[in-house]
Amino acid sequence: MHTLWQDLRYAWRMLLKKPAFSAVAVFTLALGIGANSAIFSVANAVLWERLPYKDPERLVIVWETIPRTGLTENTPAPINYTGWREQNEIFENLAAWQIQLANLTGAGEPEQIAGQRVSTDFFRCWEWSRCTGAGF
């Protein structure tokens, strides 16, 4: 314990002797700890937390396959989605979404933002967790 106390006093004297180095060291540690905390928070929310659905193992995504073009996970055309909805006898519900780019304008420079177009049942599926998704 005596040696530890001597080491701590020596470290404190060195930190006071070179304040610029001490500030850089403290800043570097703070930046590393902050970045690590942020990355862990995102990974925890995305990878390890359960999905906010009642039965997440029941959710599926349905893709369209186009063999002649080699596409195996293609988002279906709206007409195909409509046909799937009408002929559905397997799933409790179907919802569709499509990533949509839009231009946001206002007082400053216009900015392109990403959003999603969704079918009318999308939010009901979100709430009740009874959906199969199909992009269109």
N, CA, C and O atoms as a GROMACS GRO file, in nm:
protein
  544
    1MET      N    1   0.082  -0.118   0.000
    1MET     CA    2   0.000   0.000   0.000
    1MET      C    3   0.087   0.126   0.000
    1MET      O    4   0.053   0.227  -0.061
    2HIS      N    5   0.199   0.118   0.069
    2HIS     CA    6   0.291   0.232   0.074
    2HIS      C    7   0.346   0.264  -0.065
    2HIS      O    8   0.358   0.380  -0.101
    3THR      N    9   0.379   0.160  -0.142
    3THR     CA   10   0.431   0.179  -0.278
    3THR      C   11   0.324   0.242  -0.369
    3THR      O   12   0.355   0.329  -0.450
    4LEU      N   13   0.202   0.198  -0.355
    4LEU     CA   14   0.094   0.255  -0.434
    4LEU      C   15   0.078   0.404  -0.404
    4LEU      O   16   0.060   0.485  -0.496
    5TRP      N   17   0.084   0.440  -0.278
    5TRP     CA   18   0.071   0.580  -0.240
    5TRP      C   19   0.185   0.664  -0.300
    5TRP      O   20   0.162   0.775  -0.346
    6GLN      N   21   0.308   0.608  -0.299
    6GLN     CA   22   0.423   0.679  -0.359
    6GLN      C   23   0.403   0.696  -0.510
    6GLN      O   24   0.432   0.801  -0.566
    7ASP      N   25   0.353   0.592  -0.574
    7ASP     CA   26   0.330   0.599  -0.719
    7ASP      C   27   0.224   0.705  -0.753
    7ASP      O   28   0.240   0.779  -0.850
    8LEU      N   29   0.119   0.711  -0.676
    8LEU     CA   30   0.015   0.811  -0.700
    8LEU      C   31   0.067   0.953  -0.680
    8LEU      O   32   0.035   1.042  -0.759
    9ARG      N   33   0.149   0.976  -0.575
    9ARG     CA   34   0.206   1.109  -0.553
    9ARG      C   35   0.300   1.147  -0.667
    9ARG      O   36   0.300   1.261  -0.712
   10TYR      N   37   0.380   1.050  -0.714
   10TYR     CA   38   0.472   1.076  -0.825
   10TYR      C   39   0.393   1.109  -0.952
   10TYR      O   40   0.428   1.203  -1.023
   11ALA      N   41   0.287   1.033  -0.980
   11ALA     CA   42   0.205   1.060  -1.099
   11ALA      C   43   0.142   1.198  -1.091
   11ALA      O   44   0.139   1.271  -1.190
   12TRP      N   45   0.093   1.236  -0.974
   12TRP     CA   46   0.031   1.368  -0.956
   12TRP      C   47   0.133   1.480  -0.980
   12TRP      O   48   0.100   1.580  -1.044
   13ARG      N   49   0.256   1.463  -0.930
   13ARG     CA   50   0.361   1.564  -0.951
   13ARG      C   51   0.394   1.579  -1.099
   13ARG      O   52   0.413   1.690  -1.148
   14MET      N   53   0.400   1.465  -1.171
   14MET     CA   54   0.432   1.470  -1.314
   14MET      C   55   0.318   1.537  -1.393
   14MET      O   56   0.343   1.610  -1.489
   15LEU      N   57   0.196   1.511  -1.353
   15LEU     CA   58   0.083   1.575  -1.421
   15LEU      C   59   0.085   1.726  -1.400
   15LEU      O   60   0.056   1.802  -1.492
   16LEU      N   61   0.119   1.770  -1.280
   16LEU     CA   62   0.126   1.914  -1.252
   16LEU      C   63   0.247   1.978  -1.318
   16LEU      O   64   0.244   2.097  -1.352
   17LYS      N   65   0.353   1.900  -1.337
   17LYS     CA   66   0.476   1.953  -1.397
   17LYS      C   67   0.458   1.981  -1.547
   17LYS      O   68   0.518   2.074  -1.600
   18LYS      N   69   0.374   1.900  -1.615
   18LYS     CA   70   0.352   1.916  -1.760
   18LYS      C   71   0.202   1.927  -1.787
   18LYS      O   72   0.139   1.828  -1.826
   19PRO      N   73   0.144   2.043  -1.766
   19PRO     CA   74  -0.001   2.058  -1.780
   19PRO      C   75  -0.053   2.038  -1.923
   19PRO      O   76  -0.165   1.989  -1.941
   20ALA      N   77   0.025   2.073  -2.024
   20ALA     CA   78  -0.021   2.054  -2.163
   20ALA      C   79  -0.034   1.905  -2.194
   20ALA      O   80  -0.134   1.861  -2.252
   21PHE      N   81   0.066   1.828  -2.156
   21PHE     CA   82   0.061   1.684  -2.176
   21PHE      C   83  -0.056   1.625  -2.098
   21PHE      O   84  -0.127   1.538  -2.150
   22SER      N   85  -0.077   1.670  -1.977
   22SER     CA   86  -0.186   1.621  -1.894
   22SER      C   87  -0.321   1.650  -1.959
   22SER      O   88  -0.410   1.565  -1.960
   23ALA      N   89  -0.336   1.770  -2.013
   23ALA     CA   90  -0.462   1.807  -2.077
   23ALA      C   91  -0.488   1.719  -2.200
   23ALA      O   92  -0.601   1.674  -2.221
   24VAL      N   93  -0.385   1.694  -2.280
   24VAL     CA   94  -0.399   1.608  -2.398
   24VAL      C   95  -0.434   1.466  -2.355
   24VAL      O   96  -0.520   1.402  -2.416
   25ALA      N   97  -0.370   1.417  -2.250
   25ALA     CA   98  -0.398   1.281  -2.202
   25ALA      C   99  -0.541   1.270  -2.152
   25ALA      O  100  -0.610   1.173  -2.183
   26VAL      N  101  -0.587   1.366  -2.074
   26VAL     CA  102  -0.724   1.364  -2.022
   26VAL      C  103  -0.824   1.376  -2.136
   26VAL      O  104  -0.925   1.306  -2.136
   27PHE      N  105  -0.798   1.464  -2.233
   27PHE     CA  106  -0.887   1.480  -2.348
   27PHE      C  107  -0.896   1.350  -2.428
   27PHE      O  108  -1.005   1.309  -2.469
   28THR      N  109  -0.781   1.285  -2.450
   28THR     CA  110  -0.778   1.160  -2.524
   28THR      C  111  -0.858   1.052  -2.452
   28THR      O  112  -0.935   0.978  -2.514
   29LEU      N  113  -0.839   1.042  -2.322
   29LEU     CA  114  -0.916   0.944  -2.245
   29LEU      C  115  -1.066   0.974  -2.251
   29LEU      O  116  -1.146   0.882  -2.270
   30ALA      N  117  -1.103   1.099  -2.235
   30ALA     CA  118  -1.244   1.136  -2.238
   30ALA      C  119  -1.306   1.106  -2.375
   30ALA      O  120  -1.418   1.055  -2.384
   31LEU      N  121  -1.232   1.137  -2.482
   31LEU     CA  122  -1.280   1.109  -2.617
   31LEU      C  123  -1.297   0.958  -2.639
   31LEU      O  124  -1.397   0.915  -2.696
   32GLY      N  125  -1.200   0.880  -2.595
   32GLY     CA  126  -1.209   0.734  -2.610
   32GLY      C  127  -1.324   0.675  -2.532
   32GLY      O  128  -1.397   0.590  -2.583
   33ILE      N  129  -1.342   0.719  -2.409
   33ILE     CA  130  -1.451   0.667  -2.327
   33ILE      C  131  -1.586   0.710  -2.385
   33ILE      O  132  -1.680   0.630  -2.389
   34GLY      N  133  -1.597   0.834  -2.430
   34GLY     CA  134  -1.722   0.881  -2.490
   34GLY      C  135  -1.757   0.806  -2.618
   34GLY      O  136  -1.872   0.767  -2.637
   35ALA      N  137  -1.658   0.785  -2.705
   35ALA     CA  138  -1.682   0.712  -2.829
   35ALA      C  139  -1.722   0.568  -2.800
   35ALA      O  140  -1.813   0.514  -2.864
   36ASN      N  141  -1.654   0.506  -2.706
   36ASN     CA  142  -1.686   0.368  -2.669
   36ASN      C  143  -1.828   0.358  -2.615
   36ASN      O  144  -1.901   0.265  -2.648
   37SER      N  145  -1.868   0.453  -2.531
   37SER     CA  146  -2.003   0.453  -2.476
   37SER      C  147  -2.107   0.471  -2.586
   37SER      O  148  -2.210   0.403  -2.586
   38ALA      N  149  -2.081   0.560  -2.680
   38ALA     CA  150  -2.176   0.584  -2.790
   38ALA      C  151  -2.190   0.460  -2.878
   38ALA      O  152  -2.302   0.422  -2.913
   39ILE      N  153  -2.080   0.398  -2.913
   39ILE     CA  154  -2.085   0.279  -2.998
   39ILE      C  155  -2.156   0.166  -2.926
   39ILE      O  156  -2.236   0.094  -2.986
   40PHE      N  157  -2.127   0.148  -2.798
   40PHE     CA  158  -2.195   0.043  -2.723
   40PHE      C  159  -2.344   0.069  -2.713
   40PHE      O  160  -2.424  -0.025  -2.723
   41SER      N  161  -2.383   0.194  -2.694
   41SER     CA  162  -2.526   0.226  -2.685
   41SER      C  163  -2.598   0.192  -2.815
   41SER      O  164  -2.707   0.136  -2.812
   42VAL      N  165  -2.538   0.225  -2.928
   42VAL     CA  166  -2.599   0.193  -3.057
   42VAL      C  167  -2.602   0.042  -3.078
   42VAL      O  168  -2.706  -0.012  -3.118
   43ALA      N  169  -2.491  -0.026  -3.052
   43ALA     CA  170  -2.487  -0.172  -3.070
   43ALA      C  171  -2.587  -0.240  -2.977
   43ALA      O  172  -2.652  -0.336  -3.018
   44ASN      N  173  -2.600  -0.192  -2.856
   44ASN     CA  174  -2.694  -0.251  -2.761
   44ASN      C  175  -2.837  -0.235  -2.812
   44ASN      O  176  -2.916  -0.330  -2.807
   45ALA      N  177  -2.871  -0.116  -2.861
   45ALA     CA  178  -3.007  -0.092  -2.909
   45ALA      C  179  -3.036  -0.170  -3.036
   45ALA      O  180  -3.148  -0.220  -3.054
   46VAL      N  181  -2.937  -0.182  -3.125
   46VAL     CA  182  -2.961  -0.244  -3.255
   46VAL      C  183  -2.943  -0.396  -3.251
   46VAL      O  184  -3.023  -0.468  -3.311
   47LEU      N  185  -2.842  -0.444  -3.183
   47LEU     CA  186  -2.808  -0.586  -3.190
   47LEU      C  187  -2.861  -0.672  -3.076
   47LEU      O  188  -2.900  -0.786  -3.098
   48TRP      N  189  -2.862  -0.619  -2.956
   48TRP     CA  190  -2.890  -0.706  -2.842
   48TRP      C  191  -3.028  -0.689  -2.780
   48TRP      O  192  -3.079  -0.783  -2.720
   49GLU      N  193  -3.088  -0.573  -2.794
   49GLU     CA  194  -3.222  -0.553  -2.737
   49GLU      C  195  -3.325  -0.623  -2.824
   49GLU      O  196  -3.310  -0.631  -2.946
   50ARG      N  197  -3.428  -0.674  -2.761
   50ARG     CA  198  -3.537  -0.737  -2.836
   50ARG      C  199  -3.611  -0.631  -2.916
   50ARG      O  200  -3.617  -0.514  -2.876
   51LEU      N  201  -3.667  -0.671  -3.026
   51LEU     CA  202  -3.745  -0.580  -3.108
   51LEU      C  203  -3.871  -0.539  -3.033
   51LEU      O  204  -3.921  -0.615  -2.950
   52PRO      N  205  -3.923  -0.420  -3.059
   52PRO     CA  206  -4.041  -0.374  -2.986
   52PRO      C  207  -4.171  -0.434  -3.039
   52PRO      O  208  -4.269  -0.362  -3.061
   53TYR      N  209  -4.170  -0.563  -3.060
   53TYR     CA  210  -4.288  -0.633  -3.110
   53TYR      C  211  -4.326  -0.743  -3.012
   53TYR      O  212  -4.243  -0.792  -2.936
   54LYS      N  213  -4.452  -0.780  -3.015
   54LYS     CA  214  -4.502  -0.884  -2.927
   54LYS      C  215  -4.433  -1.018  -2.956
   54LYS      O  216  -4.382  -1.083  -2.865
   55ASP      N  217  -4.430  -1.058  -3.081
   55ASP     CA  218  -4.367  -1.184  -3.123
   55ASP      C  219  -4.270  -1.158  -3.237
   55ASP      O  220  -4.304  -1.183  -3.352
   56PRO      N  221  -4.149  -1.108  -3.208
   56PRO     CA  222  -4.059  -1.069  -3.319
   56PRO      C  223  -4.017  -1.186  -3.406
   56PRO      O  224  -3.981  -1.165  -3.522
   57GLU      N  225  -4.020  -1.307  -3.355
   57GLU     CA  226  -3.979  -1.422  -3.437
   57GLU      C  227  -4.082  -1.454  -3.545
   57GLU      O  228  -4.055  -1.532  -3.636
   58ARG      N  229  -4.200  -1.393  -3.537
   58ARG     CA  230  -4.305  -1.416  -3.636
   58ARG      C  231  -4.300  -1.316  -3.751
   58ARG      O  232  -4.373  -1.332  -3.848
   59LEU      N  233  -4.216  -1.213  -3.742
   59LEU     CA  234  -4.206  -1.114  -3.849
   59LEU      C  235  -4.119  -1.168  -3.963
   59LEU      O  236  -4.014  -1.228  -3.939
   60VAL      N  237  -4.163  -1.146  -4.084
   60VAL     CA  238  -4.086  -1.188  -4.200
   60VAL      C  239  -4.089  -1.078  -4.306
   60VAL      O  240  -4.176  -0.991  -4.304
   61ILE      N  241  -3.993  -1.084  -4.396
   61ILE     CA  242  -3.990  -0.996  -4.512
   61ILE      C  243  -4.006  -1.084  -4.636
   61ILE      O  244  -3.938  -1.185  -4.651
   62VAL      N  245  -4.096  -1.044  -4.722
   62VAL     CA  246  -4.120  -1.119  -4.846
   62VAL      C  247  -4.057  -1.041  -4.960
   62VAL      O  248  -4.084  -0.922  -4.977
   63TRP      N  249  -3.974  -1.109  -5.038
   63TRP     CA  250  -3.908  -1.046  -5.152
   63TRP      C  251  -3.962  -1.105  -5.281
   63TRP      O  252  -4.023  -1.212  -5.283
   64GLU      N  253  -3.939  -1.035  -5.387
   64GLU     CA  254  -3.974  -1.082  -5.520
   64GLU      C  255  -3.846  -1.130  -5.588
   64GLU      O  256  -3.742  -1.064  -5.579
   65THR      N  257  -3.853  -1.243  -5.655
   65THR     CA  258  -3.737  -1.297  -5.727
   65THR      C  259  -3.762  -1.284  -5.878
   65THR      O  260  -3.869  -1.320  -5.928
   66ILE      N  261  -3.662  -1.234  -5.949
   66ILE     CA  262  -3.671  -1.222  -6.094
   66ILE      C  263  -3.554  -1.301  -6.153
   66ILE      O  264  -3.445  -1.247  -6.169
   67PRO      N  265  -3.576  -1.429  -6.185
   67PRO     CA  266  -3.465  -1.515  -6.230
   67PRO      C  267  -3.394  -1.466  -6.355
   67PRO      O  268  -3.272  -1.480  -6.365
   68ARG      N  269  -3.466  -1.408  -6.451
   68ARG     CA  270  -3.401  -1.366  -6.577
   68ARG      C  271  -3.301  -1.254  -6.557
   68ARG      O  272  -3.209  -1.238  -6.637
   69THR      N  273  -3.318  -1.176  -6.450
   69THR     CA  274  -3.223  -1.068  -6.422
   69THR      C  275  -3.125  -1.104  -6.310
   69THR      O  276  -3.029  -1.032  -6.286
   70GLY      N  277  -3.150  -1.216  -6.242
   70GLY     CA  278  -3.062  -1.258  -6.134
   70GLY      C  279  -3.093  -1.192  -6.001
   70GLY      O  280  -3.018  -1.211  -5.905
   71LEU      N  281  -3.201  -1.115  -5.992
   71LEU     CA  282  -3.238  -1.050  -5.866
   71LEU      C  283  -3.311  -1.150  -5.776
   71LEU      O  284  -3.411  -1.208  -5.816
   72THR      N  285  -3.259  -1.168  -5.656
   72THR     CA  286  -3.321  -1.263  -5.563
   72THR      C  287  -3.392  -1.194  -5.449
   72THR      O  288  -3.479  -1.254  -5.386
   73GLU      N  289  -3.358  -1.070  -5.420
   73GLU     CA  290  -3.425  -0.996  -5.313
   73GLU      C  291  -3.470  -0.860  -5.366
   73GLU      O  292  -3.423  -0.756  -5.321
   74ASN      N  293  -3.559  -0.864  -5.461
   74ASN     CA  294  -3.608  -0.743  -5.524
   74ASN      C  295  -3.736  -0.699  -5.455
   74ASN      O  296  -3.819  -0.782  -5.419
   75THR      N  297  -3.752  -0.569  -5.436
   75THR     CA  298  -3.877  -0.520  -5.380
   75THR      C  299  -3.985  -0.533  -5.486
   75THR      O  300  -3.963  -0.497  -5.602
   76PRO      N  301  -4.100  -0.584  -5.448
   76PRO     CA  302  -4.204  -0.609  -5.548
   76PRO      C  303  -4.268  -0.481  -5.600
   76PRO      O  304  -4.269  -0.378  -5.532
   77ALA      N  305  -4.321  -0.491  -5.718
   77ALA     CA  306  -4.396  -0.381  -5.776
   77ALA      C  307  -4.527  -0.366  -5.698
   77ALA      O  308  -4.579  -0.464  -5.645
   78PRO      N  309  -4.581  -0.244  -5.691
   78PRO     CA  310  -4.707  -0.223  -5.619
   78PRO      C  311  -4.820  -0.316  -5.664
   78PRO      O  312  -4.899  -0.362  -5.581
   79ILE      N  313  -4.828  -0.344  -5.792
   79ILE     CA  314  -4.935  -0.432  -5.842
   79ILE      C  315  -4.916  -0.574  -5.788
   79ILE      O  316  -5.014  -0.642  -5.757
   80ASN      N  317  -4.790  -0.618  -5.776
   80ASN     CA  318  -4.765  -0.751  -5.719
   80ASN      C  319  -4.802  -0.755  -5.571
   80ASN      O  320  -4.859  -0.853  -5.523
   81TYR      N  321  -4.769  -0.649  -5.499
   81TYR     CA  322  -4.804  -0.642  -5.358
   81TYR      C  323  -4.956  -0.649  -5.341
   81TYR      O  324  -5.006  -0.719  -5.253
   82THR      N  325  -5.028  -0.576  -5.425
   82THR     CA  326  -5.175  -0.578  -5.418
   82THR      C  327  -5.228  -0.719  -5.441
   82THR      O  328  -5.319  -0.764  -5.372
   83GLY      N  329  -5.170  -0.788  -5.539
   83GLY     CA  330  -5.210  -0.927  -5.564
   83GLY      C  331  -5.179  -1.018  -5.446
   83GLY      O  332  -5.261  -1.103  -5.411
   84TRP      N  333  -5.062  -1.000  -5.385
   84TRP     CA  334  -5.027  -1.080  -5.268
   84TRP      C  335  -5.127  -1.057  -5.155
   84TRP      O  336  -5.170  -1.152  -5.088
   85ARG      N  337  -5.165  -0.931  -5.135
   85ARG     CA  338  -5.262  -0.899  -5.028
   85ARG      C  339  -5.395  -0.966  -5.053
   85ARG      O  340  -5.456  -1.021  -4.961
   86GLU      N  341  -5.441  -0.962  -5.178
   86GLU     CA  342  -5.571  -1.020  -5.211
   86GLU      C  343  -5.572  -1.171  -5.200
   86GLU      O  344  -5.674  -1.230  -5.166
   87GLN      N  345  -5.459  -1.235  -5.230
   87GLN     CA  346  -5.452  -1.380  -5.229
   87GLN      C  347  -5.395  -1.437  -5.099
   87GLN      O  348  -5.379  -1.559  -5.087
   88ASN      N  349  -5.364  -1.353  -5.004
   88ASN     CA  350  -5.301  -1.396  -4.878
   88ASN      C  351  -5.393  -1.486  -4.798
   88ASN      O  352  -5.505  -1.448  -4.763
   89GLU      N  353  -5.344  -1.607  -4.767
   89GLU     CA  354  -5.415  -1.699  -4.679
   89GLU      C  355  -5.322  -1.750  -4.569
   89GLU      O  356  -5.362  -1.833  -4.487
   90ILE      N  357  -5.199  -1.702  -4.568
   90ILE     CA  358  -5.098  -1.752  -4.475
   90ILE      C  359  -5.072  -1.654  -4.362
   90ILE      O  360  -5.071  -1.692  -4.245
   91PHE      N  361  -5.051  -1.529  -4.396
   91PHE     CA  362  -5.010  -1.427  -4.299
   91PHE      C  363  -5.131  -1.358  -4.238
   91PHE      O  364  -5.236  -1.344  -4.302
   92GLU      N  365  -5.115  -1.314  -4.114
   92GLU     CA  366  -5.223  -1.240  -4.048
   92GLU      C  367  -5.245  -1.105  -4.115
   92GLU      O  368  -5.358  -1.056  -4.124
   93ASN      N  369  -5.137  -1.045  -4.163
   93ASN     CA  370  -5.148  -0.914  -4.225
   93ASN      C  371  -5.025  -0.890  -4.312
   93ASN      O  372  -4.922  -0.954  -4.293
   94LEU      N  373  -5.037  -0.799  -4.405
   94LEU     CA  374  -4.925  -0.759  -4.491
   94LEU      C  375  -4.916  -0.606  -4.489
   94LEU      O  376  -5.017  -0.536  -4.486
   95ALA      N  377  -4.795  -0.557  -4.491
   95ALA     CA  378  -4.771  -0.413  -4.504
   95ALA      C  379  -4.653  -0.396  -4.599
   95ALA      O  380  -4.570  -0.486  -4.614
   96ALA      N  381  -4.647  -0.281  -4.662
   96ALA     CA  382  -4.540  -0.256  -4.758
   96ALA      C  383  -4.475  -0.121  -4.728
   96ALA      O  384  -4.536  -0.032  -4.670
   97TRP      N  385  -4.349  -0.110  -4.769
   97TRP     CA  386  -4.277   0.016  -4.755
   97TRP      C  387  -4.179   0.031  -4.870
   97TRP      O  388  -4.141  -0.066  -4.935
   98GLN      N  389  -4.140   0.154  -4.893
   98GLN     CA  390  -4.042   0.185  -4.997
   98GLN      C  391  -3.960   0.304  -4.950
   98GLN      O  392  -4.014   0.404  -4.902
   99ILE      N  393  -3.830   0.293  -4.962
   99ILE     CA  394  -3.743   0.405  -4.928
   99ILE      C  395  -3.764   0.513  -5.033
   99ILE      O  396  -3.763   0.486  -5.153
  100GLN      N  397  -3.784   0.634  -4.988
  100GLN     CA  398  -3.816   0.746  -5.076
  100GLN      C  399  -3.724   0.863  -5.044
  100GLN      O  400  -3.715   0.905  -4.929
  101LEU      N  401  -3.657   0.916  -5.144
  101LEU     CA  402  -3.576   1.036  -5.126
  101LEU      C  403  -3.662   1.158  -5.156
  101LEU      O  404  -3.745   1.157  -5.247
  102ALA      N  405  -3.641   1.264  -5.078
  102ALA     CA  406  -3.717   1.388  -5.098
  102ALA      C  407  -3.624   1.506  -5.078
  102ALA      O  408  -3.521   1.495  -5.012
  103ASN      N  409  -3.661   1.618  -5.136
  103ASN     CA  410  -3.585   1.742  -5.119
  103ASN      C  411  -3.655   1.828  -5.015
  103ASN      O  412  -3.774   1.858  -5.027
  104LEU      N  413  -3.581   1.866  -4.914
  104LEU     CA  414  -3.632   1.951  -4.807
  104LEU      C  415  -3.582   2.093  -4.834
  104LEU      O  416  -3.462   2.116  -4.840
  105THR      N  417  -3.676   2.186  -4.849
  105THR     CA  418  -3.638   2.324  -4.876
  105THR      C  419  -3.693   2.414  -4.767
  105THR      O  420  -3.787   2.379  -4.696
  106GLY      N  421  -3.633   2.529  -4.756
  106GLY     CA  422  -3.677   2.624  -4.654
  106GLY      C  423  -3.594   2.751  -4.668
  106GLY      O  424  -3.568   2.797  -4.780
  107ALA      N  425  -3.553   2.807  -4.557
  107ALA     CA  426  -3.477   2.931  -4.558
  107ALA      C  427  -3.335   2.912  -4.612
  107ALA      O  428  -3.282   3.002  -4.677
  108GLY      N  429  -3.273   2.797  -4.586
  108GLY     CA  430  -3.134   2.773  -4.628
  108GLY      C  431  -3.126   2.696  -4.758
  108GLY      O  432  -3.218   2.699  -4.840
  109GLU      N  433  -3.015   2.626  -4.774
  109GLU     CA  434  -2.993   2.544  -4.891
  109GLU      C  435  -3.085   2.421  -4.888
  109GLU      O  436  -3.111   2.368  -4.780
  110PRO      N  437  -3.134   2.376  -5.004
  110PRO     CA  438  -3.214   2.253  -5.007
  110PRO      C  439  -3.128   2.134  -4.964
  110PRO      O  440  -3.008   2.130  -4.989
  111GLU      N  441  -3.192   2.039  -4.901
  111GLU     CA  442  -3.120   1.920  -4.854
  111GLU      C  443  -3.200   1.797  -4.891
  111GLU      O  444  -3.322   1.795  -4.877
  112GLN      N  445  -3.131   1.693  -4.939
  112GLN     CA  446  -3.199   1.568  -4.973
  112GLN      C  447  -3.207   1.481  -4.848
  112GLN      O  448  -3.106   1.459  -4.781
  113ILE      N  449  -3.326   1.430  -4.818
  113ILE     CA  450  -3.346   1.346  -4.702
  113ILE      C  451  -3.407   1.214  -4.745
  113ILE      O  452  -3.473   1.206  -4.848
  114ALA      N  453  -3.386   1.111  -4.666
  114ALA     CA  454  -3.444   0.980  -4.693
  114ALA      C  455  -3.563   0.959  -4.602
  114ALA      O  456  -3.560   0.994  -4.484
  115GLY      N  457  -3.666   0.902  -4.656
  115GLY     CA  458  -3.786   0.868  -4.579
  115GLY      C  459  -3.841   0.737  -4.631
  115GLY      O  460  -3.775   0.668  -4.709
  116GLN      N  461  -3.960   0.702  -4.590
  116GLN     CA  462  -4.024   0.581  -4.638
  116GLN      C  463  -4.169   0.608  -4.671
  116GLN      O  464  -4.241   0.674  -4.596
  117ARG      N  465  -4.212   0.554  -4.784
  117ARG     CA  466  -4.353   0.550  -4.816
  117ARG      C  467  -4.404   0.419  -4.761
  117ARG      O  468  -4.339   0.316  -4.779
  118VAL      N  469  -4.518   0.419  -4.696
  118VAL     CA  470  -4.570   0.298  -4.634
  118VAL      C  471  -4.715   0.277  -4.673
  118VAL      O  472  -4.785   0.372  -4.708
  119SER      N  473  -4.759   0.151  -4.667
  119SER     CA  474  -4.898   0.121  -4.695
  119SER      C  475  -4.984   0.156  -4.574
  119SER      O  476  -4.932   0.184  -4.466
  120THR      N  477  -5.114   0.155  -4.594
  120THR     CA  478  -5.205   0.199  -4.488
  120THR      C  479  -5.200   0.110  -4.365
  120THR      O  480  -5.227   0.157  -4.255
  121ASP      N  481  -5.166  -0.017  -4.380
  121ASP     CA  482  -5.160  -0.108  -4.264
  121ASP      C  483  -5.026  -0.108  -4.194
  121ASP      O  484  -5.008  -0.181  -4.096
  122PHE      N  485  -4.932  -0.030  -4.240
  122PHE     CA  486  -4.797  -0.034  -4.183
  122PHE      C  487  -4.796  -0.006  -4.034
  122PHE      O  488  -4.736  -0.081  -3.958
  123PHE      N  489  -4.861   0.101  -3.991
  123PHE     CA  490  -4.856   0.138  -3.850
  123PHE      C  491  -4.941   0.047  -3.764
  123PHE      O  492  -4.910   0.028  -3.646
  124ARG      N  493  -5.047  -0.009  -3.820
  124ARG     CA  494  -5.124  -0.108  -3.745
  124ARG      C  495  -5.039  -0.231  -3.721
  124ARG      O  496  -5.045  -0.292  -3.615
  125CYS      N  497  -4.959  -0.267  -3.820
  125CYS     CA  498  -4.868  -0.381  -3.804
  125CYS      C  499  -4.763  -0.351  -3.698
  125CYS      O  500  -4.729  -0.436  -3.616
  126TRP      N  501  -4.712  -0.229  -3.700
  126TRP     CA  502  -4.611  -0.189  -3.602
  126TRP      C  503  -4.668  -0.203  -3.461
  126TRP      O  504  -4.602  -0.253  -3.371
  127GLU      N  505  -4.791  -0.158  -3.445
  127GLU     CA  506  -4.852  -0.159  -3.312
  127GLU      C  507  -4.884  -0.301  -3.267
  127GLU      O  508  -4.859  -0.336  -3.152
  128TRP      N  509  -4.940  -0.381  -3.354
  128TRP     CA  510  -4.986  -0.514  -3.314
  128TRP      C  511  -4.886  -0.623  -3.343
  128TRP      O  512  -4.907  -0.737  -3.299
  129SER      N  513  -4.778  -0.595  -3.414
  129SER     CA  514  -4.676  -0.694  -3.447
  129SER      C  515  -4.731  -0.814  -3.520
  129SER      O  516  -4.694  -0.928  -3.490
  130ARG      N  517  -4.818  -0.790  -3.613
  130ARG     CA  518  -4.878  -0.901  -3.686
  130ARG      C  519  -4.862  -0.880  -3.835
  130ARG      O  520  -4.959  -0.889  -3.910
  131CYS      N  521  -4.742  -0.854  -3.878
  131CYS     CA  522  -4.725  -0.821  -4.019
  131CYS      C  523  -4.615  -0.900  -4.085
  131CYS      O  524  -4.520  -0.948  -4.023
  132THR      N  525  -4.632  -0.911  -4.213
  132THR     CA  526  -4.528  -0.956  -4.302
  132THR      C  527  -4.499  -0.837  -4.391
  132THR      O  528  -4.591  -0.780  -4.449
  133GLY      N  529  -4.373  -0.800  -4.403
  133GLY     CA  530  -4.339  -0.682  -4.482
  133GLY      C  531  -4.309  -0.718  -4.625
  133GLY      O  532  -4.258  -0.826  -4.655
  134ALA      N  533  -4.341  -0.628  -4.712
  134ALA     CA  534  -4.307  -0.640  -4.852
  134ALA      C  535  -4.275  -0.501  -4.903
  134ALA      O  536  -4.362  -0.414  -4.902
  135GLY      N  537  -4.154  -0.480  -4.946
  135GLY     CA  538  -4.120  -0.348  -4.999
  135GLY      C  539  -4.181  -0.328  -5.135
  135GLY      O  540  -4.198  -0.425  -5.208
  136PHE      N  541  -4.213  -0.207  -5.171
  136PHE     CA  542  -4.260  -0.178  -5.308
  136PHE      C  543  -4.205  -0.046  -5.353
  136PHE      O  544  -4.232  -0.002  -5.465
   0.00000   0.00000   0.00000
